[in-house]
Amino acid sequence: MTSVTLIAFAAVAFIGIATPGPTVLLALTNGSRYGIRRALPGMVGAVLSDFVLIGAVALGLGALLAASEFWFSVVKWLGAAYLAFLGVQMLRSNGSLGKALDASSPSIGAPKAIFAKSFLVAVTNPKGYLFFSAFLPQFINPAMPQAEQYMLLALVFAVIDFTVMFGYTALGSQAVRMLGTSGAIWLDRVCGGALLALAGSLAFYRRAAS
């Protein structure tokens, strides 16, 4: 795999990752709720999901979802339900957002829960599998061993993803300080509403073949 191929892959990957979506909204919310340091498990969850998604595509799961209406629907409805659940939680914010940055509240934002949310949001989104199924083969040389190529692309994608998630988390952390408690609650609700809208769009999303 040439350096030109990797640069092209990185450029397209950056655009895809930075475009607002469920993981971006969650990173923004995590930053506003917990601050950068305590939101770190969420970034790790997003990165780990990259390896799961790309590994699944390399093993043929993306092709299965593209071909099977049943399995596509299973993943789609799981993802839509989870996004809706997170959205409702954010809409019901009662002021805990402004308090979450208080270091004296260690019970708020357990690392495992923050990690699990970011990880599950990505791995239950069928668009991710279909995206990688269409995207990755464009940069794979079929004449060369493919496992090593997929691993290299996964590493590059993960580094970019972590960098972008870090940026959105930092943005959320700064926003909550500038907006104050009441403004931060509204930020939480805006992100919650956006997640509900994304859940709705995912529910109506269909495979290209259909």
N, C-alpha and C positions, 0 to 999 in steps of 0.2 A: 504494500500500500504506500503510495507516494505522499510526500508532504503536501502537494497541491490538493490531493484528494482529502486529506485530513483537514486542511484549512477550509475547503469548501464545505465539508461536513460540519465543522465547528461553526461556521457562519450561519448555516441553515438551522442548526440545532439551537443556537443562541436566540434566533428569531422565534422559533417555536416555543422555547422555554419561557422567554420573557413576555410572550403574549399572555395577557390576563386569562386565567383559567382557575379551576378549583385549587390546585396546589399553590398557585400564586396568591390567591385570596386567603388561603389558610396561613401561608407564611406571613402575609401582611397582618393578619389577625393575631397570630402567635407573637409577633414582635410587639404589637400594641398591648397585648395582654400580659406578657411575661418578660419583655426585654430580650435583648440579643442572647445573652448567656443562657438563660433558662429556656429559650426557644430552640437551642441547638439540637436537641433530640428530634425536633420536627424536621430540621434540615437533613439530619442523618436518615430519617425515615424516607424522605423524598429521594435521596441518593440511592438507598438500598432498593427502592421500588424500581429505579432505572435498571439495575442489574436483573431484577426479577422479570421485568417486561422484556428486555432485550434477550435474556436467556430463554424466555418462553417463546419468543418469536423465532429464535434460532432453532428451537426444537419443534417448531411447526404449529404452536398454539394460535398464532395470529392467522395462519391459513385456515385453521379449523373454525375460528370465529367468523371468518369471511365466508366460509362455505356452509356453516350450520346455523340455520335460523334459531333452533332451539337453544344451543349453547350461547349464541350471541345474546339472546333475550335474557337468559339466566344472568349473565354478567352485567348486562345493561340495567336490569331492574335492581340488582343488588347495589350497583353503583348509584343509581338514582335515589334509592331509598336511603343510602348512607349520607349522600349529599343533603337530602331533605332533612334528615335527622340533625345534622350539624347546623344547617341553616336555621331550623326552629330553635335550637339551643342558643344561637347568637341573637335571634330576634327577642328572646325572652331575657336578655341581659338585664340585670337589676342593679347595676352599679358596681359589680365585681371587677369590671374591666379596669377602672381607675385604681382599684386597690391591689390589683394583681402584681404591679411593679414594686409593691412594698416588700422589702426583704424579710420583714417580720411575719410574712404569711407563707411559710414553707409548704403548707398543704395545698395551696393553689397551684394547679398546673403540674401534676406528677409527671416526671420525665417519660415514664412508660406510656402514659395516656397521650402526651404530646407526640411521641414517636408513632404510636399506633394510628392516630388520626391521619397524619401526613402519609404514612405508608398505605393505609387502606383506601384513602381517597384516590391514589394513583392506581393501585392494582385492581380496583373494582370498576375502572373506567374502560369500557371496551374500545373507546376511541384511541386509547394509548396503544393497544395491541394492533389495531388496524393501521394506525399511523406508522408505527415501527415496521410493520409488514410491508408497507409501501415505500417507506423512506430508506431503511437500511440497505436493501438489496442494490440500490443505486450506487452504493459505495463499496460493495463487496466484489472482489475479483474472483470469479468462479474457478479460475485456473489455479488458484492458490488455496492453501488450507484455510477453511472458513472459520473454524473455532477461534483461532488466534485473531482473525480480523474482527469478528464480533466482539471479542474481549477488548480489543484496542478501542473500537468505537464506543463500547460501553464505558470505558474509563474516561475517554474524552467527554462524552455526554454527561457523565456524573460530575466531573470537575466543573463544567459549565453550569450544570444545574445547581450545584452547591453555591457557586458564586452568585448566581441570580437570586436564589432563595435567601442568601445572606443579605443581599442588597434590599430585597423587599422586606425582610425582617427588620433591618435597620431603619427602613423608611417608616414602618409601622411603629417602631419604638420611639422614633422622634415625633411622629404625628400625635401620639397620645400625650406627650409632654407639652406640645404646642396647643392642643385642643382643650386640654383640661378634662376633668371627670365627665361632665355632661357631654362634651363634644366627643370624647372617647366612646361613650355608650352609643352615640349615634353612628360612629364609625363601625362599631361592632354590629349594629343593626343593618347598616348598609351592606356590609359584607355578608351578613346572614341572608338578606334579601337576594343578593347576587347569587349565593349558593343555591337558594331555592329556585331561582330562575334557571340556573345551570342544570339543576336536577330535572326541571321540567323539560328543558331542551334535550337532555339525555333520554328521557322517557319517550320522546317522540322521534329520537334518532333512529334511522334505519340503515342497514347495510347498503353499500353502493349497488350491490348486485340485485337488491330488491327494488 
